[in-house]
């Protein structure tokens, strides 16, 4: 997949900054998605 290609490039660069930043961004996006899903479920209950 596309994200796997990016990860391979990042690991070949093997610089900690290039590896940790995308991971942090992904975790933030995941967190936002979870919050969004929770808010949608709360709306459905009401």
Backbone bond lengths (Angstrom), bond angles and torsions (degrees), N, CA, C in turn:
res aa  C-N    CA-C-N  psi(-1)  N-CA   C-N-CA  omega(-1)  CA-C   N-CA-C  phi
1 X - - - 1.461 - - 1.520 111.27 -
2 X 1.314 115.55 170.18 1.462 121.22 -176.32 1.527 111.98 -63.71
3 X 1.331 116.58 -43.56 1.469 120.35 -178.76 1.529 111.36 -64.31
4 X 1.322 116.84 -33.07 1.462 120.47 179.07 1.521 110.64 -67.06
5 X 1.316 116.88 -37.93 1.465 121.33 176.88 1.523 109.89 -61.65
6 X 1.328 115.79 -44.56 1.464 120.50 178.97 1.523 110.26 -61.40
7 X 1.328 116.87 -43.56 1.459 120.68 179.27 1.525 110.87 -61.11
8 X 1.302 117.37 -41.18 1.465 121.16 178.53 1.521 110.56 -60.93
9 X 1.334 115.96 -43.76 1.469 120.48 178.46 1.529 110.25 -62.22
10 X 1.327 115.53 -44.20 1.469 119.77 -179.28 1.521 111.40 -62.22
11 X 1.334 116.34 -42.25 1.460 119.21 -179.30 1.524 111.79 -71.14
12 X 1.319 117.92 -30.00 1.461 119.41 177.01 1.525 110.46 -69.78
13 X 1.327 116.21 -33.01 1.465 119.48 173.64 1.523 109.73 -66.82
14 X 1.329 115.00 -30.90 1.471 124.18 175.56 1.523 113.64 50.00
15 X 1.322 116.01 35.50 1.464 120.29 174.07 1.522 107.00 -104.67
16 X 1.318 117.06 128.60 1.464 121.36 -174.00 1.525 112.66 -56.73
17 X 1.319 117.49 -34.53 1.468 121.24 -179.39 1.526 109.88 -63.42
18 X 1.335 116.86 -45.01 1.458 120.85 -178.19 1.526 111.93 -66.08
19 X 1.316 116.48 -25.91 1.463 119.94 -178.27 1.531 110.99 -86.54
20 X 1.324 117.74 -44.32 1.462 120.06 -173.92 1.521 112.98 -74.42
21 X 1.321 118.31 -36.73 1.468 120.70 -176.87 1.535 112.28 -60.28
22 X 1.347 119.69 -51.57 1.472 119.66 178.01 1.537 112.40 -60.62
23 X 1.327 117.22 -35.01 1.458 120.05 179.05 1.518 110.72 -65.85
24 X 1.322 116.68 -40.90 1.460 120.24 176.76 1.525 110.42 -64.02
25 X 1.314 116.61 -42.13 1.461 120.93 179.20 1.514 110.60 -61.88
26 X 1.331 116.47 -41.98 1.463 120.35 179.79 1.526 110.76 -63.83
27 X 1.334 116.99 -42.66 1.464 120.17 -179.74 1.526 111.36 -65.37
28 X 1.338 116.40 -35.49 1.468 120.83 177.40 1.524 109.59 -66.22
29 X 1.323 116.61 -43.55 1.468 121.13 178.82 1.527 110.36 -62.71
30 X 1.333 116.36 -43.41 1.466 121.00 177.87 1.523 110.80 -60.26
31 X 1.319 115.82 -42.71 1.460 120.47 179.63 1.523 110.85 -62.56
32 X 1.333 116.56 -43.67 1.464 121.27 178.41 1.522 111.03 -62.29
33 X 1.324 116.38 -40.45 1.463 120.42 178.15 1.526 111.30 -62.14
34 X 1.318 115.89 -44.21 1.469 120.63 179.13 1.523 110.32 -61.59
35 X 1.334 116.38 -45.59 1.464 120.49 178.87 1.519 111.22 -61.47
36 X 1.315 116.54 -39.96 1.461 121.41 178.98 1.527 110.98 -63.57
37 X 1.326 116.62 -45.30 1.469 122.09 179.47 1.536 110.23 -62.04
38 X 1.331 116.52 -42.86 1.471 120.97 179.03 1.526 110.29 -61.67
39 X 1.327 116.15 -44.57 1.469 119.84 -179.57 1.526 111.13 -64.33
40 X 1.331 116.74 -36.83 1.466 120.64 178.09 1.532 110.77 -65.97
41 X 1.324 116.25 -40.41 1.467 120.51 179.41 1.524 110.81 -66.25
42 X 1.328 116.88 -37.88 1.468 120.39 178.34 1.527 110.19 -64.39
43 X 1.324 116.68 -37.51 1.464 120.77 178.18 1.531 110.34 -64.62
44 X 1.317 116.86 -39.20 1.462 121.06 -179.56 1.531 111.41 -64.23
45 X 1.312 117.34 -36.37 1.468 121.30 179.80 1.523 110.24 -64.30
46 X 1.309 116.49 -38.32 1.466 121.34 -179.47 1.531 108.50 -82.53
